[in-house]
């Protein structure tokens, strides 16, 4: 294995670890959300105060697939070349 192949492999491993870290961070935030601990989380809030309590945390929007992958391939695994 030459140096170029080793750098590519290290880059892929680093990208996979970074993606796992981001997924873990998102999961922790979503699990700590107040909506998860209400009796009926799919129901709209009854009062304005309840609405404010539910939306006080960070609102997460997942980035588009083209920005998540380096090559711009939507939901495809990296090619093994």
KEKE-3310 file (N, C-alpha, C; in steps of 0.2 Angstrom, whole numbers, plus 5000, padded with zeros to 4 digits):
npx = (5004:5004:5008:4999:4987:4986:4983:4971:4963:4964:4957:4944:4941:4941:4931:4920:4920:4918:4905:4898:4900:4892:4879:4877:4878:4866:4856:4857:4853:4840:4834:4834:4824:4809:4797:4798:4794:4781:4764:4756:4764:4762:4751:4745:4751:4742:4742:4749:4760:4764:4768:4779:4787:4790:4797:4809:4821:4835:4831:4832:4838:4841:4855:4856:4858:4868:4876:4881:4888:4905:4907:4895:4885:4869:4861:4870:4883:4900:4910:4920:4934)
npy = (4994:5010:5028:5037:5029:5025:5038:5041:5031:5034:5046:5042:5035:5044:5053:5044:5043:5056:5058:5048:5054:5066:5061:5055:5066:5073:5063:5063:5076:5076:5066:5072:5081:5090:5087:5073:5069:5071:5067:5065:5067:5069:5078:5094:5108:5114:5126:5143:5144:5131:5128:5137:5131:5119:5122:5128:5122:5118:5119:5107:5104:5093:5093:5094:5080:5081:5090:5083:5072:5070:5069:5073:5063:5058:5048:5037:5025:5028:5025:5010:5011)
npz = (5000:4995:4999:4994:4993:5007:5012:5006:5012:5026:5025:5022:5033:5043:5038:5040:5054:5057:5052:5060:5073:5071:5069:5082:5090:5085:5089:5103:5106:5100:5108:5121:5119:5123:5118:5117:5129:5132:5135:5124:5110:5097:5096:5094:5104:5119:5124:5123:5131:5132:5119:5118:5127:5121:5110:5114:5113:5102:5085:5074:5057:5045:5035:5016:5006:4996:5002:5013:5008:5001:4988:4982:4978:4981:4991:4991:4994:4997:4982:4979:4974)
capx = (5000:5008:5006:4992:4981:4985:4980:4964:4960:4963:4952:4938:4940:4940:4924:4915:4920:4914:4898:4895:4899:4887:4873:4877:4876:4859:4852:4857:4848:4833:4832:4833:4819:4803:4792:4798:4792:4774:4759:4754:4769:4760:4746:4748:4751:4736:4742:4755:4766:4767:4771:4785:4791:4792:4801:4814:4827:4837:4827:4837:4837:4846:4858:4854:4863:4873:4881:4883:4893:4910:4906:4888:4881:4864:4861:4874:4889:4906:4912:4926:4939)
capy = (5000:5016:5033:5040:5024:5026:5044:5040:5026:5038:5051:5039:5033:5051:5055:5040:5044:5062:5057:5045:5059:5071:5057:5054:5073:5074:5059:5066:5082:5074:5062:5077:5086:5090:5083:5066:5067:5073:5062:5064:5071:5071:5082:5101:5111:5117:5134:5146:5143:5124:5129:5140:5126:5113:5125:5131:5119:5119:5116:5104:5103:5089:5096:5090:5074:5084:5093:5078:5068:5074:5069:5075:5058:5058:5043:5032:5024:5029:5020:5007:5011)
capz = (5000:4995:5003:4992:4995:5014:5014:5005:5017:5032:5024:5022:5040:5046:5036:5043:5061:5058:5051:5066:5078:5070:5070:5089:5093:5084:5093:5110:5106:5099:5114:5126:5117:5128:5114:5118:5136:5133:5135:5117:5107:5090:5097:5095:5111:5121:5126:5120:5135:5131:5113:5119:5131:5116:5105:5117:5111:5095:5080:5069:5051:5042:5028:5011:5005:4992:5006:5018:5005:4998:4980:4980:4977:4986:4997:4989:4998:4993:4978:4981:4968)
cpx = (5004:5005:5000:4986:4980:4981:4972:4960:4959:4958:4945:4936:4938:4933:4919:4914:4916:4907:4894:4895:4893:4880:4872:4875:4868:4854:4852:4852:4841:4830:4830:4827:4813:4797:4792:4795:4785:4770:4757:4758:4767:4754:4749:4747:4744:4736:4749:4761:4769:4770:4778:4790:4794:4797:4807:4821:4829:4833:4832:4834:4842:4849:4856:4860:4869:4879:4884:4889:4898:4909:4900:4883:4875:4864:4865:4881:4895:4908:4919:4931:4946)
cpy = (5006:5022:5036:5035:5025:5032:5044:5036:5030:5043:5048:5037:5039:5053:5051:5041:5051:5062:5053:5050:5064:5067:5056:5061:5074:5070:5061:5072:5080:5070:5067:5082:5085:5087:5076:5064:5069:5067:5060:5069:5073:5076:5089:5104:5114:5124:5136:5145:5136:5124:5132:5135:5121:5116:5128:5128:5121:5116:5113:5102:5099:5092:5091:5085:5077:5087:5088:5074:5073:5075:5071:5070:5058:5053:5037:5031:5026:5024:5017:5006:5010)
cpz = (5000:4999:5001:4994:5003:5016:5012:5010:5023:5031:5024:5029:5044:5044:5039:5050:5062:5057:5057:5072:5077:5071:5078:5092:5091:5088:5100:5110:5105:5105:5120:5125:5122:5124:5115:5124:5137:5132:5128:5112:5100:5090:5097:5102:5112:5122:5123:5124:5134:5124:5114:5123:5126:5111:5107:5115:5104:5090:5075:5062:5048:5036:5022:5009:5001:4997:5012:5015:5001:4990:4978:4978:4983:4992:4995:4993:4994:4988:4980:4975:4970)
residu = (UNK:UNK:UNK:UNK:UNK:UNK:UNK:UNK:UNK:UNK:UNK:UNK:UNK:UNK:UNK:UNK:UNK:UNK:UNK:UNK:UNK:UNK:UNK:UNK:UNK:UNK:UNK:UNK:UNK:UNK:UNK:UNK:UNK:UNK:UNK:UNK:UNK:UNK:UNK:UNK:UNK:UNK:UNK:UNK:UNK:UNK:UNK:UNK:UNK:UNK:UNK:UNK:UNK:UNK:UNK:UNK:UNK:UNK:UNK:UNK:UNK:UNK:UNK:UNK:UNK:UNK:UNK:UNK:UNK:UNK:UNK:UNK:UNK:UNK:UNK:UNK:UNK:UNK:UNK:UNK:UNK)
# end
